[in-house]
Amino acid sequence: MKRVIAFLVCFTLLFSLCACGSKKENEEDKRIKVTFNVDPDMSRSEKVYVKTSLPVGMKLEVEIRGGSYKSNEVVEVKEGGTDENYFQTEAQKDANDKLIKSGNYILKVTSPKYSEQSADTINQIGKTGENLYGTHVFYNEETKENFINFSKPLVLKKHNFSVNDK
């Protein structure tokens, strides 16, 4: 009888450990390592494509600034193939209707409040961005949310951007 009870206790413990392990694996499967790869489109003027691991449909705030030029827009991540999705921004005129000129610029990508994301996006990234991680993800104590902050130097020459990796 003691052997049966010991067997049942061991079996219950083993089953509990397996169930906890698979729950942890499922939580890890939902995590998204946030990556960005800036790819200026040299065949079209003033367009910058950014490949990302973020889910399709996620909204991002994109800013290009340099000198007296500054443009802001909200973009949505589009499906880009196997592992990387993308978004694009087109820098032509800023809010004061100034045309972009050759020079050095900074591309900055941030995430708006997660309450502004679609239900499908929130399901993937979490209500407060808790499923996001990586070097471009930071925690905001005030809002109690993770947020994305990515920036990259760009150089515009004759209406074509190049990435400045220095």
C-alpha positions in Angstrom: 0.0 0.0 0.0 2.9 2.4 0.9 4.3 1.7 -2.6 1.1 2.6 -4.3 0.8 5.9 -2.3 4.5 6.7 -3.0 3.9 5.9 -6.7 0.9 8.2 -6.8 2.7 11.0 -5.0 5.7 10.7 -7.4 3.4 10.5 -10.4 1.5 13.6 -9.3 4.7 15.6 -8.7 6.1 14.5 -12.1 2.9 15.5 -13.8 2.9 18.9 -12.1 6.4 19.6 -13.1 5.7 18.7 -16.7 2.6 20.9 -16.8 4.6 23.9 -15.4 7.4 23.4 -17.9 5.0 23.4 -20.9 3.3 26.6 -19.6 6.7 28.3 -19.3 7.5 27.1 -22.9 4.2 28.6 -24.2 5.0 31.9 -22.5 8.5 31.9 -24.1 6.9 31.2 -27.5 4.9 34.4 -27.2 7.9 36.6 -26.5 9.1 38.7 -29.4 12.7 39.8 -29.7 12.4 43.3 -31.2 14.7 43.8 -34.1 15.1 46.5 -36.8 17.1 46.5 -40.0 17.1 49.8 -41.9 17.2 49.3 -45.7 17.1 52.5 -47.7 15.4 52.0 -51.0 17.9 53.3 -53.5 15.6 53.0 -56.5 13.1 55.4 -55.2 13.6 58.9 -53.8 13.4 59.6 -50.0 12.0 56.2 -49.0 13.4 54.2 -46.1 12.2 50.6 -45.5 12.7 49.1 -42.1 12.5 45.4 -41.6 11.3 44.4 -38.2 10.3 41.4 -36.1 7.3 43.2 -34.8 3.8 41.8 -35.6 1.9 42.8 -38.7 -0.6 45.6 -37.9 1.4 47.1 -35.1 1.5 50.9 -35.1 4.8 52.8 -34.7 5.7 56.5 -34.6 8.5 57.3 -37.0 10.4 60.6 -37.0 13.2 61.7 -39.4 15.1 64.8 -38.3 18.2 66.7 -39.1 19.1 70.4 -39.3 15.9 72.3 -39.5 14.0 69.4 -41.0 11.6 67.2 -39.0 8.9 64.9 -40.1 6.6 62.6 -38.0 4.2 60.0 -39.0 2.4 56.9 -37.7 3.1 53.8 -39.7 1.7 50.2 -39.6 3.9 47.1 -39.9 3.2 45.2 -43.0 3.8 41.5 -43.8 7.2 41.0 -45.3 7.7 37.3 -45.7 9.2 34.6 -43.6 10.7 36.1 -40.5 10.8 39.8 -41.1 7.9 42.2 -41.5 8.5 45.8 -42.6 7.3 49.4 -42.6 8.3 52.3 -44.7 8.5 56.1 -44.4 8.8 58.7 -47.0 10.6 61.9 -46.2 9.8 64.6 -48.6 8.3 67.6 -46.8 8.1 68.4 -43.1 5.2 70.0 -41.2 6.3 73.4 -42.4 6.3 72.2 -46.0 10.1 72.3 -46.2 11.6 69.8 -48.7 14.2 67.4 -47.4 17.8 68.3 -48.6 21.0 66.3 -48.8 22.6 65.9 -45.3 22.7 63.9 -42.2 19.5 62.7 -40.5 18.3 60.5 -37.6 15.6 58.0 -38.1 13.8 57.4 -34.8 11.1 54.7 -34.2 9.0 54.6 -31.0 5.8 52.8 -29.9 2.7 54.7 -29.1 0.7 53.7 -26.0 -0.4 50.1 -26.3 -4.0 51.1 -25.8 -3.8 52.6 -29.3 -2.9 49.2 -30.8 -5.5 46.8 -32.3 -6.8 43.8 -30.3 -4.8 41.4 -32.5 -1.6 43.3 -31.9 -2.2 43.5 -28.1 -2.8 39.7 -28.1 0.7 39.2 -29.6 2.7 41.9 -27.7 0.8 41.8 -24.4 -1.4 44.5 -22.8 1.7 46.4 -21.6 4.2 45.1 -24.1 5.3 42.4 -21.7 6.0 40.0 -24.6 8.5 42.4 -26.1 12.2 42.2 -25.3 15.6 43.1 -26.7 18.0 46.1 -26.9 15.3 48.4 -28.3 12.7 47.7 -25.5 12.6 49.8 -22.3 10.3 49.9 -19.3 8.5 53.1 -18.5 7.9 53.4 -14.7 5.3 56.1 -15.2 3.0 54.2 -17.6 4.1 50.7 -16.3 4.6 49.6 -20.0 7.4 48.5 -22.1 8.1 50.8 -25.0 10.2 50.7 -28.1 12.9 53.2 -28.8 15.2 52.7 -31.9 17.3 55.3 -33.8 19.7 55.1 -36.7 21.8 57.8 -38.5 20.9 58.2 -42.2 22.7 60.2 -44.9 20.7 61.6 -47.8 22.7 62.2 -51.0 21.0 63.3 -54.3 17.6 62.0 -53.0 18.9 58.6 -51.9 19.3 57.6 -48.3 22.2 55.5 -47.1 22.7 54.0 -43.6 25.4 55.5 -41.5 26.7 52.6 -39.3 29.4 54.6 -37.6 
